Amino acid sequence: MKKDENQSQEVLERSDEGVNNPCDNKPPRPSTGKNGVESPQPSAEASAQAANLILSASQQLFQASRLEPRLGDYINKALSMLQEGIRPLAETDSKPEPVTNYTEIIKEITKKLTGDGEKDSKYLMEQIEKYRYHEYGIEILKALHRMLYGILPEEAKAELSTILKKDNTYIQVILNEVKSKLAEHNLEEAGKLILEILPREELFHSDEFSEYYDFRNSLEWAYFMTKNRPCKEIVPFPISYNDVLMTYAYVLVEKEDYDNAIKIIDTGLKRNPLHIDLMFEKASIYKNQKRLEESFQISRDCFDIAYRRVHIARCYRDFGYYFIENKNWDAAICCHLLSNHWFQTEKAKSELYFISQQTRKVIDEEYYAGNLDRILQENGVQLEPNHLWIEIASYLGETMVSKNNIEDAKFCYSVAYELTGNDSYHEKILELNKKLQ
């Protein structure tokens, strides 16, 4: 088994066990006073930020209660907790707890959970108050809130999931309106609409122990974990904003507001560094600005994370554009021929016709087929997609089958089949289809 495959299996097995703790090498602790107790109060700025976040959470819970009245009791309790939590932020005489290692605190709290939902809820609320001003207060409170969610009855969790889906439905409705306005070239109205659902910049900020990511599927998550082996806990966004940021970037591009479009794209890539469409859009902006070298480098980065045939074909077309601009006709021809090998498009065909017109030569496809490897290698273009995607897709597909997660398993096998053309993956998909009948 290859090294990367061993890595992917190890990371996925750790995730199955629920192990996703921060690294042992914690950041240095701030200085403490007598008996290990910090003397300073939280800063006014930190208190104000915390208050704003609590108020924002309260508003969202109130909206949720209007959407789903059956969750009223749970939401009212949560609102009561938040209201209690905001009062100490204005006080000046509260003292923080002695400095203690974050991981030790969480382990100690977890040990004392009894399995009784009512008792554990009360205990966790006490711990939230206890560690409110700890040096790792933000990180500890996040972990405790996740524990509180974990002990909710399954019915409540299902209802909360329904609310989130409704929020996603609302986002999709607005996105459809935005796209309709774009089709009419009503950029002003499209810009106003998209702002209604644009997430706030401070939403789901990473902290010292956890990072928020917005991956589009389990395969992207597994690839990221295998490739980066993060020390922090990786927390998924409860609502995906991938399409929102992509659409807003497109609106800004249509307005030729390239600087702000790149800012939005970079924001999206922080939340999902594997969002290839955002990267394609950034490369296109650089093309428009005639920043060819930067555009070419982004296309190379795109190729490394491309796991669908259509995206691989797009990468080769972008390589071809770069070579056309530099009048490197042989490399451009090879790239567009290879693009059509992966996924045929009229765009690639028209570019090949353009090259033929410029060079006044008929393209000899047989010649280029025999020399394609040599020409592309000489020009620094990869000949095959990233094999790590194949290894992870294959392994994750098997894992999903073992968990009876048929749809995710089919997706993983379809990716492996697209990248390899291996009929064994197609046969596995057909077998899974029978299970769904």
C-alpha positions in Angstrom: 0.0 0.0 0.0 1.3 3.5 -0.9 2.3 6.0 1.8 -0.6 8.4 1.0 -3.0 5.4 1.1 -1.8 4.5 4.5 -2.3 8.1 5.6 -5.8 8.2 4.2 -6.8 4.9 5.9 -5.3 6.0 9.2 -7.0 9.4 9.3 -10.4 7.8 8.2 -10.1 5.1 10.9 -9.4 7.8 13.5 -12.4 9.7 12.4 -14.6 6.6 12.7 -13.5 6.3 16.3 -14.6 9.8 17.0 -11.0 10.9 17.8 -10.3 14.4 16.6 -8.6 16.1 19.5 -6.2 19.0 19.3 -2.4 18.4 19.2 -0.6 18.0 22.5 1.6 21.0 21.9 -0.7 23.7 23.2 0.0 27.4 22.8 1.8 28.9 25.8 -0.4 30.0 28.7 -0.6 33.6 29.7 1.1 34.6 33.0 -0.9 34.0 36.1 -1.1 35.5 39.5 -1.0 34.0 43.0 -2.1 30.4 43.3 -2.2 30.1 39.5 -5.2 32.4 39.1 -5.2 35.0 36.4 -5.6 38.5 37.7 -7.0 40.5 34.8 -10.6 40.6 33.8 -11.6 39.9 30.2 -11.1 43.0 28.0 -14.0 45.2 27.2 -13.5 44.4 23.6 -13.7 40.6 24.3 -16.8 41.1 26.4 -18.5 43.2 23.7 -17.7 40.6 21.1 -19.1 37.8 23.3 -22.2 39.9 23.9 -22.8 40.5 20.2 -22.4 36.8 19.5 -24.8 35.8 22.2 -27.4 38.4 21.0 -26.9 37.1 17.4 -27.5 33.5 18.6 -30.6 34.6 20.5 -32.0 36.2 17.4 -31.4 33.0 15.4 -33.1 30.8 18.0 -36.1 33.2 18.1 -36.4 32.8 14.3 -36.1 29.0 14.7 -39.0 29.0 17.2 -41.2 30.8 14.7 -40.3 28.3 12.0 -40.9 25.2 14.2 -43.1 25.8 17.2 -42.7 22.2 18.4 -39.2 23.1 19.5 -40.4 25.9 21.7 -39.5 24.3 25.0 -36.0 23.5 24.0 -35.5 26.9 22.4 -36.9 28.8 25.4 -34.5 27.0 27.7 -31.6 27.9 25.4 -32.7 31.5 25.2 -32.9 31.6 29.0 -29.3 30.3 29.2 -28.2 33.0 26.7 -29.9 35.7 28.6 -28.2 34.6 31.9 -24.9 34.4 30.1 -24.9 38.0 28.9 -25.3 39.5 32.4 -21.8 38.7 33.7 -20.2 40.4 30.6 -21.0 43.8 32.1 -19.7 42.9 35.6 -16.2 43.6 36.8 -15.8 41.6 40.0 -15.9 38.0 38.5 -12.7 36.1 38.9 -11.5 33.5 36.4 -10.7 29.9 37.3 -7.2 28.7 37.8 -5.4 28.1 34.5 -5.8 24.5 33.5 -5.0 22.6 30.3 -7.9 22.6 27.8 -7.8 18.9 27.1 -7.7 18.0 30.8 -10.7 20.1 31.5 -12.8 18.6 28.7 -11.7 15.0 29.7 -12.6 15.8 33.4 -16.1 17.2 32.4 -16.7 14.2 30.1 -15.9 11.7 32.8 -18.6 13.2 35.0 -21.4 12.8 32.5 -23.9 10.2 33.7 -26.1 9.5 30.7 -29.1 11.1 32.4 -30.1 13.9 30.0 -31.6 16.1 32.7 -28.8 15.8 35.1 -26.1 16.2 32.4 -27.8 19.3 31.0 -27.8 20.9 34.5 -24.1 19.9 35.0 -23.0 21.2 31.7 -24.7 24.6 32.3 -22.9 24.8 35.6 -19.6 24.1 33.8 -20.4 26.8 31.2 -20.7 29.3 34.0 -17.6 28.0 35.7 -15.3 28.3 32.7 -16.8 31.5 31.2 -13.7 33.5 31.9 -11.1 30.8 31.6 -8.1 31.5 29.4 -9.5 29.0 26.9 -13.1 30.1 27.7 -14.2 30.4 24.1 -12.9 27.0 23.1 -14.3 25.3 26.3 -17.7 26.9 25.8 -17.9 25.7 22.2 -17.1 22.1 23.3 -19.7 22.3 26.1 -22.4 23.5 23.7 -21.6 20.6 21.4 -22.0 18.3 24.4 -25.4 19.9 25.2 -26.5 19.3 21.6 -25.3 15.7 21.9 -27.6 14.9 24.8 -30.7 16.3 23.2 -33.4 13.7 22.5 -33.2 12.3 19.0 -36.6 13.8 18.2 -35.3 17.3 19.1 -32.1 16.7 17.0 -34.3 15.7 14.0 -36.5 18.8 14.4 -33.4 21.0 14.6 -32.1 19.3 11.4 -35.4 20.1 9.8 -35.0 23.8 10.7 -31.5 23.9 9.2 -32.9 22.3 6.0 -35.6 25.0 5.9 -32.9 27.6 6.2 -31.0 26.0 3.4 -34.3 26.0 1.4 -34.7 29.7 2.0 -31.1 30.3 0.9 -31.7 28.3 -2.3 -34.9 30.3 -3.1 -32.9 33.6 -2.8 -30.1 32.2 -4.9 -32.6 31.2 -7.7 -33.9 34.8 -7.6 -30.4 36.1 -7.8 -29.6 33.9 -10.8 -32.8 35.1 -12.5 -31.8 38.7 -12.0 -28.3 37.9 -13.4 -30.0 36.3 -16.5 -31.8 39.6 -17.0 -28.5 41.4 -16.4 -30.1 43.2 -13.5 -26.9 43.4 -11.5 -28.1 46.0 -9.0 -31.0 43.9 -7.9 -29.0 40.7 -7.9 -26.4 42.4 -5.6 -29.1 43.5 -3.2 -30.7 40.0 -3.0 -27.4 38.2 -2.4 -26.6 40.4 0.5 -29.7 39.1 2.3 -28.1 35.6 2.7 -24.4 36.5 2.7 -22.9 35.1 6.0 -21.3 37.6 8.4 -17.5 37.6 8.3 -17.2 36.7 12.0 -19.5 33.7 11.6 -17.8 30.5 12.8 -14.4 31.9 13.4 -11.7 29.3 14.2 -10.1 29.3 17.6 -7.1 27.7 19.2 -8.6 24.3 19.3 -11.2 24.1 16.5 -11.6 25.2 12.9 -14.8 25.5 10.9 -14.9 24.2 7.3 -17.6 24.0 4.7 -16.7 20.9 2.6 -19.3 19.9 0.1 -19.1 16.1 0.7 -17.5 13.5 2.8 -14.8 12.9 0.1 -13.5 16.4 0.3 -13.5 16.1 4.1 -11.5 12.9 4.0 -9.0 14.3 1.4 -8.4 17.4 3.6 -7.9 15.3 6.7 -5.5 13.0 4.9 -3.5 15.7 3.1 -3.2 18.1 6.0 -3.5 16.0 9.2 -4.8 18.9 11.2 -4.1 19.3 14.9 -7.3 21.1 15.6 -10.8 19.7 15.8 -12.5 20.1 12.4 -16.1 21.3 12.8 -18.5 21.4 9.9 -20.7 24.4 9.1 -24.3 23.7 10.1 -25.5 25.5 6.9 -23.4 25.5 3.7 -22.6 28.9 2.1 -20.5 27.6 -0.7 -23.0 28.5 -3.4 -23.8 31.8 -1.8 -20.2 33.0 -1.9 -19.7 31.6 -5.4 -22.8 33.5 -6.7 -21.8 36.7 -5.0 -18.3 36.5 -6.5 -19.9 36.1 -9.9 -22.2 39.1 -9.3 -19.1 41.2 -8.5 -17.2 39.9 -11.5 -20.1 40.9 -13.7 -19.9 44.4 -12.2 -16.2 44.3 -12.9 -15.5 44.8 -9.2 -12.6 42.4 -9.4 -10.9 43.4 -6.1 -14.0 42.7 -4.0 -14.7 39.5 -6.0 -11.3 38.2 -5.1 -11.9 39.0 -1.4 -15.1 37.0 -1.4 -13.4 34.1 -3.2 -10.6 34.1 -0.7 -13.2 34.1 2.1 -14.8 31.1 0.5 -11.5 29.3 0.1 -10.7 29.7 3.7 -13.9 27.8 4.5 -13.4 25.3 1.8 -9.9 25.2 0.2 -11.2 22.4 -2.1 -13.9 24.6 -3.7 -12.5 24.3 -7.3 -15.2 26.5 -8.8 -14.1 29.4 -6.7 -10.5 28.8 -7.8 -11.6 28.7 -11.4 -13.3 32.0 -11.0 -10.2 33.5 -9.4 -8.1 32.3 -12.4 -10.6 33.9 -14.8 -10.3 37.2 -13.0 -6.6 37.1 -13.4 -7.0 36.2 -17.1 -9.2 39.3 -17.5 -6.5 41.4 -15.8 -3.8 39.8 -18.0 -2.1 38.4 -15.0 -1.2 35.2 -16.9 1.4 33.7 -14.7 -0.8 34.0 -11.6 -3.7 32.5 -13.6 -1.5 29.6 -14.7 -0.4 28.9 -11.2 -4.0 28.8 -9.9 -4.8 26.4 -12.8 -2.0 24.1 -11.6 -3.4 24.3 -8.1 -6.9 23.5 -9.4 -5.5 20.4 -11.2 -4.2 19.0 -7.9 -7.7 19.2 -6.3 -9.7 18.2 -9.3 -11.6 14.9 -8.8 -14.3 15.1 -11.5 -13.7 14.7 -15.2 -15.4 17.9 -16.1 -13.0 19.8 -13.8 -9.9 18.1 -15.1 -11.0 19.0 -18.6 -11.5 22.6 -17.5 -7.9 22.7 -16.1 -6.5 21.5 -19.4 -8.5 24.2 -21.2 -7.0 26.8 -18.9 -3.5 25.5 -19.5 -4.3 25.7 -23.2 -5.4 29.3 -22.9 -2.1 30.2 -21.2 -0.1 28.5 -24.0 -2.2 30.2 -26.7 -1.4 33.6 -25.2 2.3 32.7 -25.3 1.9 31.3 -28.9 3.2 27.9 -27.7 1.0 26.2 -30.2 2.1 22.6 -29.7 1.5 22.7 -25.9 -1.9 24.5 -26.5 -3.0 21.8 -29.0 -2.0 19.0 -26.6 -3.9 20.6 -23.7 -7.1 21.1 -25.7 -6.9 17.5 -27.1 -6.4 16.2 -23.6 -9.3 18.3 -22.3 -11.6 16.7 -24.8 -10.3 13.3 -23.8 -11.6 13.9 -20.3 -14.8 15.8 -21.2 -15.7 17.0 -24.6 -16.8 20.6 -25.0 -17.4 23.0 -27.8 -15.0 25.4 -26.2 -12.0 23.1 -26.6 -13.1 22.4 -30.2 -13.3 26.1 -31.0 -9.9 26.7 -29.5 -8.4 24.0 -31.6 -10.0 25.6 -34.7 -8.6 29.0 -33.7 -5.1 27.5 -33.4 -5.5 25.9 -36.8 -6.5 29.3 -38.2 -3.6 31.1 -36.5 -1.0 28.6 -37.6 -2.6 27.9 -41.0 -2.1 24.2 -40.5 -4.4 21.3 -40.1 -3.9 19.7 -36.7 -2.4 16.3 -37.0 -4.1 14.5 -34.0 -2.1 11.3 -34.6 1.2 13.2 -34.3 0.2 14.9 -31.1 -1.2 11.7 -29.6 2.3 10.1 -30.1 4.1 13.2 -28.7 1.7 14.5 -26.1 3.5 13.1 -23.1 6.8 14.6 -24.2 5.4 18.0 -25.1 3.4 18.5 -21.9 6.3 17.3 -19.6 8.6 19.8 -21.3 6.0 22.5 -20.4 5.5 21.5 -16.8 1.9 20.1 -17.3 0.7 17.1 -15.3 -0.4 14.2 -17.3 -2.6 12.4 -14.7 -5.0 13.6 -12.0 -3.9 13.4 -8.3 -3.9 9.7 -7.4 -4.7 10.4 -3.8 -8.3 11.2 -4.7 -8.6 7.7 -6.2 -7.1 6.0 -3.1 -9.4 7.9 -0.7 -12.5 7.5 -2.9 -12.0 3.8 -3.1 -11.3 3.3 0.7 -14.1 5.7 1.7 -16.5 3.9 -0.6 -15.8 0.6 1.2 -16.2 2.4 4.5 -19.6 3.8 3.5 -20.8 0.4 2.3 -19.9 -1.1 5.7 -22.0 1.6 7.3 -24.9 0.9 4.8 -24.5 4.5 3.6 -25.4 3.6 0.0 -25.6 7.0 -1.6 -22.3 8.2 -0.3 -20.7 4.9 -1.3 -22.0 5.3 -4.8 -20.6 8.8 -5.0 -17.2 7.7 -3.9 -17.1 4.8 -6.4 -18.4 7.1 -9.2 -15.4 9.4 -8.5 -13.0 6.5 -8.6 -14.6 5.2 -11.8 -14.3 8.6 -13.5 -10.7 9.0 -12.6 -9.6 5.5 -13.5 -12.1 4.0 -16.0 -11.8 0.8 -14.0 -15.0 -1.3 -14.6 -14.8 -2.8 -11.1 -16.0 0.5 -9.7 -18.9 0.6 -12.2 -19.9 -2.9 -11.1 -19.9 -1.9 -7.5 -22.2 1.0 -8.3 -24.6 -1.4 -10.1 -24.6 -3.7 -7.1 -25.4 -0.8 -4.8 -28.3 0.3 -7.1 -29.8 -3.2 -6.6 -29.8 -2.6 -2.9 -31.8 0.5 -3.4 -34.5 -1.2 -5.4 
